[in-house]
Amino acid sequence: MSVKEAGFKSGDVLEAISGAFGKMTDAEKKAQIKKTNGIFQINIKNPEGKEATWVIDLKEAGNVTKGAGKKADVTISLTDETFLGLADGKVNAQKAFMTGQLKVKGNIMLATKLDGVLKASKGKL
């Protein structure tokens, strides 16, 4: 099932992350779940002002879904452009948070693990 969303470049990145989870062995997936142990809800706003939501479940399933789902441990709100920058490693998450480009609700310490999730899945792409 595709997690892409028309008008959102972030959907391509999240689709790739979903694919990366699919390519992981059970042991790799379990290790990533154990290391992260959380559910991220990511609310992304595109340049037209439209919002879309994705959930990265690294507590139980080890997958990416479109739309709000299970109760998230942390909710991250940002623009399509900021998310792409984070995924590419061109945007520093802490700097984005401090300048208001990235908003976090819930477990802030878990939010810091998103960077590791993006890097871990990038190695599998």
Protein Blocks (a to p, Z undefined) as FASTA:
>chain_A
ZZbdehiaklmmmmmmmmmmmmpcfklmmmmmmmnopadddddddfkopacdddddffln
opadedjddddfbdcdddfklmmmmmnopacfklmmmnopaccehjfklmmmmmmmmmmm
mmmZZ
